[in-house]
Amino acid sequence: MTTITRIDPFRELASFFENWAAPTGKEQLAAGTFVPPVDVYEDEHNLILKLEVPGVNEEDLNVSLENDTLVIQGERKFEKEEKEENFHRIERRYGAFTRTFKLPNTLDSEKVEANYEKGILKITIGKKAEAKPKQIKVAAAGERTLKG
């Protein structure tokens, strides 16, 4: 069987211009956006979010919860020393960020904690009592589980 391969002579040229046009150095500071990655998971009692925000000071973080919407804002600042540095490459992202999460209405907005340790912002939101899983006992034949 013969395989036909389509040749696109402009593909390599297009990728060259994409790399060439990418901002570097100080331009990247202005053009780049910092979006911290997040893990979201739950256990029996809580919904937990963990954001990686290394290099962000605790006072530069703001967490708010309103109308089932969690908003996390912060800023990782580019620290400039007094002497001029001759940067060849800046790959870390800096600047302000906002992450917004629509939460289920099974969470209790009165049970929210935010902790920051070693570059990880951990937000724990408690579940409402009616949203927690309930263990239901299965009765053997002839047994009654409800009183009344």
Buried (B, 14 or more C-beta within 10 A) or exposed (E): EEEEEEEEEEEEEEEEEEEEEEEEEEEBBEEBEBEBEBEEEBEEBBBBBBBEBEBBEEEBBEBEBEEEEBEBBBBBEEEEEEEEEEEEEBEEBBBEBEBEBEBEEBBEBEEBEBEBEEEBBBBBBBBBEEBEEEEEEEEEEEEEEEEE
